[in-house]
Each structure stands twice: as structure tokens, then as C-alpha cells.
Amino acid sequence: MFLYSVFAAGLFALPGLAAPTKVVGSWTLSSFRRSCAFDGSICTYSFFIDENSGPENTAYCAFPVSAHDGVPGNHSDFTDMDCDQSGTYDRFKVNGGWDPAGFATIVVTDKQLDSYAFFGYQEGELATRDVAAPKTSPAFTVGTFDDNDLVLAKLAARQDYQAQVLGLVRSWNPDTRTISMSFTIDEGNGLRARCQLNIDNTDPKGFFWSVPCGSAYTISWGYKEDTDGAVMTVCVPGQRNAWFGWDGINSRTELGDSPKSNWYERNCW
């Protein structure tokens, strides 16, 4: 939860996105279930949305998705589904898509807050009608991404493909005004890389962006004063990026391992 607490009270504009990245909090989907007719003619999706910001920002969603054009209900895409099918409460809209690789993506939009979050489910989590484990994802201001939003969520569905920053050590030399950082990037697919960065002419509360780590990555860094926190962006240029957060960065040098983070398909640099 470090990433979300770093972002919660302020917005960073991070490099490599079509629009400033505006993370407004973290949302959780729980009790997620997809129940389908045996002939695949119709499926019902049901789940709870919790924006983790008080009981007024929670909701129960349930809606049907029918087969169409020869595609069964469990593999059918859907758009702008109301959580409340009675039409009396339409704050939340839900889009969903199926990928032939074997996973579904869900995009929940809160029209009142003008924000959305992306969630992914492997087919095995949904096929038995069992309740899937709760999932928490960052929520963004609508318009943050300008591509097909469902494409952005595809890698998030792959729980075996999450990145992590391991063993981050960060120090500050006031005489040379240099920040030194060392850490390992674990891509989540068996690839690891060691990074050693020395950022000159900066300060402990400074920002930097697109600093090379070898030939495969660039690293950006943003600071948030009220939590003494920071967010690191790891970019594979032209392909994807991931975000990692820590709090209390200037009270210690060994920041340690980050939580795991999904890769997002972005043309970063």
C-alpha cells in the first residue's frame, strides 16, 4: 500500500504518459463472481467496489452479459454497464473484455469522481463460479490514458508478470549534492537487472526523470513532502512501465523491497 499512500494527497506528473499520471487513490473489487448459464447464453457478473475512502464510496454491482454474434457470454465484451440495473443509481459504469490468452479485464469508472481503475482476472479464477480473491488497483483520473483502456489492463491480469524493486538503498551526500541509489529490478518474468544511479546537483526532496539504468531501462523519481514519500517509475523504453512507492525516505537509507506492481503497456522513455 506504499504506492497508494504516497499518491493519496497529491498528484504527480510522471514522464512517459500521454497525459499527466493522476493517481487519486486505490480501489478494491471483492466478492467478484461470474455465474454463467450452462449453454453460455448469459452470464451475471457481481462484485463490490470499495474506493477505500469511506462507506459513501462503496457500491454493489450486478449485471448480465449475453452471448452475441456466436460468442458465449463468458467471452463477450461489454461496455457502459450500470452497477444498478434499475437505472436509479448509475454512478458506476463497468467495461469488460476477454482476451484469447485466457483472461478478462474489468474497467470500473466512477462518474461522480471522474476516475477509473483497471482489474484483471485469469479464466481459472472465474470458470468455477467461485468468488475470486479481492484485488486492489490504483485509480486514475479519467483521461490519463489515451489508448484503448482495456489493452492497458491486460498485463495486470497476469499475476505471474508483476515487477518489483528489490533492496533499494538511497543516500545523500550534502558536500557534492549527489543522491546515490542502488537496487535490483525484478521484471517478474525471470529477468533481473542491477541499477546503480548517481544523481548530481539535486537534493533529498528533488525530482529526476529518464535516467538510464544500463541500456534496458530508464528511472524517474518524484517526491511528496507531506509523507516524505517518493514514487519510482521504471520504464522499458517504448514498451511498458511500472510504478513503485516508499514513505519516509529521508529518515533511512535502506528502503528495502517495494510491493509488486503491474506493468502497463506505455510508450515511455
N, C-alpha and C positions, 0 to 999 in steps of 0.2 A: 504493500500500500504506500510505499515511499513516493512513488511517482505521482500518485494522485494527491497526496498531501502537499507536495512541492507546488503543484499547479493550482490547488484549490482556491487560493485567494488572489490569484493574479494570472495574467495571460502572457505567454512568451510568443514571440515571432521567431520561429526556428527556420534555418535555411533549408532549401531543397523542396519546398512545397509550393503549389500553385498559388496559395493564399496563406496568410499568417496562420500558424497552427494554434488554434484556440481550444485548449482542453479546459472544460468547465467543471469537471468532476469525474466520478466513477459510478457506473450503473451496474446493477446485478440483475440477471434473469435467474429465477429459481422455479422449482416445480415444473420445469419445461417438459412437455409431453406432446407427442404426435400420435393420435389414435386414428387408424385408417380402417375403412371397410375392407373385407377380405378380397373383394374384386377390384380394389383400388379406385373405385368410383369417386370417393370423397375421403378427405382426412380432416380432422379437427386438431388445431394447434391450441394449446392452453399453457399459460405461464403467468408468473408475477413479475412486474417491473418494480425495482426499488432503486431510486436515484440517490439513496444514501444521504438524504438531506431533510428528513422529517416525514411523518406519516402523510402529509398532504401531497407528497410527491411519490406516491406508490399507486399501483394500479394492477388489476387483474385483467388479463387478455384471454379471449377465447373466440376463435373464428374458424369457419370451414373453408377448405380449399378443394375445389372439384377438379376432376380429370378433364382435360380438354385436348383436342387435336391428337388423340391417341396416346397422350402422355398421362400416366396414372397420377392420382392426387399426390402421392408422396414424392413425385419427381417434378411436380408442376411449380413454375414460378408464380409469384403473386405480388401485387403492388397496392399500396394505399389501403390496406385492410384496417378497419376500425377495431380497436380493442373491445369496444362496447357495440355489439351488433344491433342494439336497439336504436342507435343513432342519437341518443340523448346526451352522450358524453363522448366526444370524438377528439379528445386532447392528443391521444397517442395514435400514430399510424405505423403500420408494420409492412415492410417489404421482405421478400424472401426469394432465394434462388437455389437451384440444385446444380451441382457440378458432377459430370460423369465420373470424376475421380473418386467419388464416394462421400461427399459431404454437402451439407446445407449451410447457407449463410442467411443470417437474420439481421436486418437493419431496423432499429426502433427509433422513431422520430417523435420528440415532444414538441408539438406545435406551439404550445404556450411559452416554452423556454427557447424555442428556435435552436434546438440541439438534437444530436443523434449519436447513436453508439452502434458498434458492429459486433456481432457474435457469430461463432461458428460451431457446428455440431457434425461429428462424424456419423455416418449412417448407422454404425453399430450402437450409438447412443440412443437412437430413435426407433430402430426397427422393431423392438420387442414391446412397445407401448409403455415401457418403464419410464420413470421420472429421471431425467438427466441430472447430473450434478450441477449445482449452481455455478454460474460463470459471471465474472466481473470484467468489464472493459472500460477504457476511458471514453468519456463522452465529449464530442466536439461541437463547436458552433456550426450550424448548417452553412454550407458553402466553403468549408475548409478545404474540401477535396473537389476537384473539377472533373475527375474521371468518372467512370461507371462505379458507383459506390459499392455495388456487390462484389466487383472484382477486388476491391481493397480488402475485403474480409476473407478472401479465400485462404490465404496463408494462416490467418488467425484460427481457422478451423483445424489446422494440423497441429495438434498438441505435441507432436514429436519434432516440430520445427519452430522452436522458440529460442531466441537468443538470450545471452546472459553476459554481463561483465563480471569477471572474477578477480578478486584480490586487488581492488583499486587502492593504491597508495598515492596520496597527494600531499605535497609540501610546498612551502612558500619561503623564498629567500629574499628578505627585505633589502639586502645590500645590492643585489643585482635586479630586483623586481622581476623575479622569474618564478613561475609556477612549474613544478615538475610533477608528472603523473606517470604511473606505471600500472598496467593491468593486462588481463588476457580477455580477448573476445572469443566467446564460445558461440558459434553460429547455430548450434543445435542440430546440425546435420553431419557431425563428425569433424568439422573443420574448426581449428583453433588458431589464433594469431596473438603474438605478444606485441604490446604497444608501449613505447617509451616516448613521452612528449615533454618538451621543454618550451614553455610559452614565455617569451621575453616581453619586457615593457608592459606589464599588466599588474594587477593587484588581486588580493584574495577574493574580492567581490566583483571581479571583472567577467567579461564575456569573450569568447573567441569562436571562430567558425571555420569549417573546412580545412582543418589542419591535417595533413597526411599522416597516416599510420601505415608505413610501408607503401606498397603500390595498390593494395586491395581496398583500403578503407580511408574515409576522412572522418574526423571527430569535431563536433561542435559542442559548446558548453554555454549554459545560461544560468544566471544567479538570481535567487529570490530572497530578498533581505528578511522578510518577516519570519521565515522559518530557518534562516541561514541555510537554505537549501539550493540544490542545483539539479539540472537535467542535462544529461549527456545524450547527444544524438550520434549514433553510429550509422554511417552511410556506406553502402556499397555503390559507388557512383554509377548513375544511370540505371540502377536496378531497384534498390529497396533500402529502407532504413528502419531503425528501431530506437526507442527512447528508454532511458534508464534514469532513475531519480534517487537522490540521497538527501537527508536532512542533517543539520548540524555539522556541516562540512568543515568549518573553521575551528571547531573545538577538538579536532582529532586529525591524525594523518592517515590512519588505516581505516578507510571507509568500507572495505570488505566487498563481499559479493552483492550484486544487485538482485532484485527479484527478476524472474524471467519475463521477457517481453516478446510480443508478437512482432514479426517482420511485416512491414507494409510495403506494397509494391509502389514505389515512387521514383520519379526521375530526379533524384537528389544529386548533389555534387560535393 
